[in-house]
Structure formats: structure tokens, C-alpha cells
Amino acid sequence: MKISTQQFFDRAVGQMSERQISLSTIQAQLAEGKKIVKPSDEPDRAGAILRIKSMVDRQDRHHQALVAAKNRLQSEEAVLKNSTNLITRIKELALAASNDSYDASNREVIAIEIDGMAEQLLSLANARDTQDNYLFGGSKVRVQPFQKNADGRIVYEGDETRFRIAVGDHRDLNLNRSGTDVFGPLARQTGDPEAPVTSAVSLFESLQDITAAIRTGDHDEMNRGIGELDKMMNRFTFNIAEVGTDLHVASMQTEVVEETQLQLKSVLSNVEDLDYAEAVTRMQKQMMSLEAAQRSFAQISRLTLFDYVN
């Protein structure tokens, strides 16, 4: 088979072009630090990378949700513990006021102190989280949950919605407690002890009744108020335990998510990231091969019929 000069030229140009393309690809890989610069280079590997990145992104969202949930739960826990301390102090004062040795002026001092702590409790009930959302308003996170009406009574303006958020592929977490879950209502029995009438009162209404009873020296009302404070203490204890459980779950799930993140990112790095030492070695080989092809082409391009005659 005869090989023409044009075929020599075409073959040489083709070889140099292939080597130039290979060299450019390696240089692009080194610049990006990735094995694949264009998905079309290796579609199967590119598809695997996209799937792993999607899994990493999902775990990142779970981690962000856990951080937000833990911040909110910690805020709730702080409110509940501070409220418990206030209720404990109020009960101590109410018990002291029920002592017959206290006169009207002493009871007035106690009533004033309880009124002040009731205001602190109201402030805690209207506490906000780090996102400036009310903690105990249910879904009405931008509406102050506990407000005074025209009669001076504290009323609840939130709702009973409770949220759960996804913090894992198959794991949800409690995010909030409503105002009624935490601060009321309390069951109150009045009338004939043998056929009592049961009504519902909020914590704040109960505290108003306690201070009124202390000022008037009504021991029956004071004792009833102390009993309602015990019920409220039990409610706070239950909610603190519930929040503590949710925080424990959040901490354990955070460890699971972080471990999954590390594993996925390690897999992604193995599939996607470039081995610089190996890539530099390949680039040097391609450069040497290209230079050799260029020298060969230069020699072939100078050949003429007279070279053979001579």
C-alpha cells in the first residue's frame, strides 16, 4: 500500500491534535481540581457525582434544621426553667401570706412582689426565639400570644398548632409547645364540694386571684391558689422533661447526620477530586509526547524528492 505525503501530514496533524486535546484536558482538571471538567467527558461518573451531591445537600439541610431546632428548644427550656423558679417563689410567698401572724401591710408587700413576678411570667410567656418568632404562639409566630384585654385579663391570642420538622431521612422532631400547653388552662372547681362546678382558668388569672385573696386575707382562696400553683409546677415539670427529651434526640440525630455527611463527602472526594500528583505525571507525559510528535512533523514536512535522490 502506498502512503502519500498528504497522508503523512494528516496523520501527524491528527496525532498532535489528539495530544493537544489530552494536554488541555489535564490542564483544565488541574485548574479545577476535579477529575471531570465537563459532564460530557464521563457521563456515568458525572451522574454518580450529581447523585452523591444531592445526598450531601439533603444532609446539609437536615443539619441546618437540627441547629435551628436545638436553638429553639434551648430557648423554650430556659423559659420553662425560669418560669418554674418564679412559680416556686410565688408558692413560698403565698404559703407565708396564709400565716395568721401576717397583718394587712405584710400581706400587701407579698401581693406586690407576686404581682411583679406575674409580670415576669407574662414576659416569659411572650418570649421569642433567635429568629424573632414567639415561642408559645403555635402557628401565629408573629402575634404576641398573651395579651391584656380591655378588662385587664390576660388572654391567649395564639393557637394550638404544634410543629414537627424533618431532621433525617426517616426522623422527625417536635419543634414547639403552644401557650395553652405550657401556661394554661387550669381546672378549677367551685361551688358545692359534693357537686362542684369545674371551670378553666389561666395561670395569670390564678395569680390575680391569689394576690386578691392575700390582700383580703381570704385563706380558702389562698389555699385554692396554692393548689393551682402545684398543678402548674407539675405542668412545667412535664414540659421541661419533654423539651429535654427532644433536645436529647436532636443531639443524637446531629451526630448521625454529621457522620453521614463525613462519609458522603469522603465518597464524593474519591469520585470527584483530582489526584494532583498523578495528574501532573500524566501532563508531563502528554507534553513529552506532544513535543515528540511536533519534532516528527517538522522533520517530515522538510522532506522532498531530492532528499531521497541524494
CORDACOR-V825455 format. One record per helix or strand of 3 or more residues. SS is the DSSP state (2 for helix, 1 for strand). FROM is the first residue (numbers start at 1). TO is the last residue. Records with the same first field share a line. If there is no record, write none. Layout:
SS->FROM-TO + FROM-TO
This chain:
2->5-32 + 39-41 + 43-97 + 104-125 + 179-183 + 193-195 + 203-216 + 219-272 + 276-302 + 305-309
1->146-148 + 154-156 + 164-168 + 171-174 + 186-190 + 197-201
